[in-house]
Amino acid sequence: MSDESVDEVIPASNAAATPESEVSPATPPARPALGAVALDAFTAAVWFAVAGVIGAVTWWQVTTLPTVAKAAEGATLAPEQLVKQVGIDGWFFVIALVGGVASGLALLAWRRRDPLLMVVLVVLGGALASWVMTRVGIALGPEPELAALKALPEGAEVSVQLKLHATGMAWIWSIGAAFGALIYAWVLSKPEDPGRLSSLGQGRAIAATTASSRSTRSRGARPRSRPRLPPLT
């Protein structure tokens, strides 16, 4: 039988790599206390209530209200007034979107101890701002057109109420706030910000640590040949 050398890969040292079971996962950020959560909720509520009032005043100032005319069968809206009616919802959309995004960015930058909690709070706060804006807008605008036309002669015109006609627009505040908060959490936040490392980020960190450990083990292994056996006679 001819001489044969069998090569096998034997780890150079057990200490060259850390076992996968010994890789300690990243410690999740500590959850804020109940008092801190209550303070964040109160801050978000006050912020969005004030934002809703400011949005309502802006909505009232920039919107040109259409007029309805009194007729024998009730109130009629001229075709040229339809564009102004669409503008009521259009201006609400613009104000709510800008206000929601700005509020989400500002609140998450200010109260960033728990980003996930703050995202939930800004979504709820957006609903509050939308409700405040619609109610204050109705209060600032004219009275209901049918009630105003009762004491007027036929052919008289009055402005319509400042209120939403497309009720789905009420969600724009919450959508904009969530979008602004997520922009800050994933794009603008700094690595040292508290709570920036989400559960997804922790999983990526653990995966990177495990991959590094495997790479170290692989580099630490070296080939070694078994001694040659004498030929059989």
Secondary structure, 3 states (H helix, E strand, C coil): CCCCCCEEEEECCHHHCCCHHHCCCCCCCCCCCHHHHHHHHHHHHHHHHHHHHHHHHHHHHHCCCCEEEEECCEEEECHHHHHHHHHHHHHHHHHHHHHHHHHHHHHHHHCCCCHHHHHHHHHHHHHHHHHHHHHHHHHHCCCCHHHHHCCCCCCCEEECCCCCCCHHHHHHHHHHHHHHHHHHHHHHCCCCCCCCCCHHHHHHHHHHHHHHHHHHHHHHEEEEECCCCCCCC
